[in-house]
Amino acid sequence: MPSKRCLKLNAYTAVLAICLLAPEVSMAGLFGISPIRLDLDRQTKTDSINISNDEPERKIDMQAKLFEWTQNEKGEDVYIESNDLVFFPRIFSVEKQDKRVVRVGLKVPAAGVEKAYRLFIEELPPPPDPDKKGTQILFVLRFGVPIFIRPEKEEPAGSIEGVDAGPETATVLVRNSGNQNFQIQSLSVKSSAGYEKEIVGGYVLAGATRRIAASFPAELCSKLGKLQMIMKTDRIGTIERTFDWDASRCGAK
């Protein structure tokens, strides 16, 4: 099982910027989240997420929102707001140098194929400071904790299906043919022409296909010859494949 780790978030990892009516920049609070993923099933029907406020001077107001997580035919993440799981509290405050717990639980038992969600924990913006004039920009933080509902019988499986050629990009197609997610820890693309690139691929959800782009200088395109792929994953081990490079695509736009 993947390890449960802690994530520390601060203003430099902000993913959400909100412009308030007030020329200064205000930074978000510093908070931690642990663990950074949950796995639920018939035996583990509930679990908890710990949120810590590392700010020395102020409390942080936060909210939690649940989204069902799928991946479309291009391998892109798709999120739809959901109430499939029980989670509380949904709006809360974490006092300075303190912690709060968000509890998560199943409403229905696991099925034949894993379901995936993200519980987004985000900081709520404080009201504008009336003592500051002009436009004030506030950066706040948001992190989506992956939550997986394990299938009744786990059948992990996956493969490197192929590679699409382009004048400056080799797009690797990775397919998850199993009934639960796996993570691409690294994907190495090599050629005898001296080209080598290593990519962190992220999650591939059950039944989905990820398209992972490996870029290269255009002058190398016609020289690549064969491409060797080495993919290391958390659940299905290491997969290696070699493909002939389609140099006829090197002039494509």
Secondary structure, DSSP 8 states (H G I E B T S, - for coil): ------EEE-GGG--EEEEE----EE----EEEE-S-EEE-SS--EEEEEEEE--SS--EEEEEEEEEEEE-TTS-EEEEE--SEEEE-SEEEE-TT-EEEEEEEESS---SS-EEEEEEEEE------TTS-S-EEEEE-EEEEEEEE--SS----EEEEEEEE-SSEEEEEEEE-SSS-EEEEEEEEEETTS-EEEE--EEE-TT-EEEEEEE--GGGGGG--EEEEEEEESSS-EEEEEEE--GGGGG--
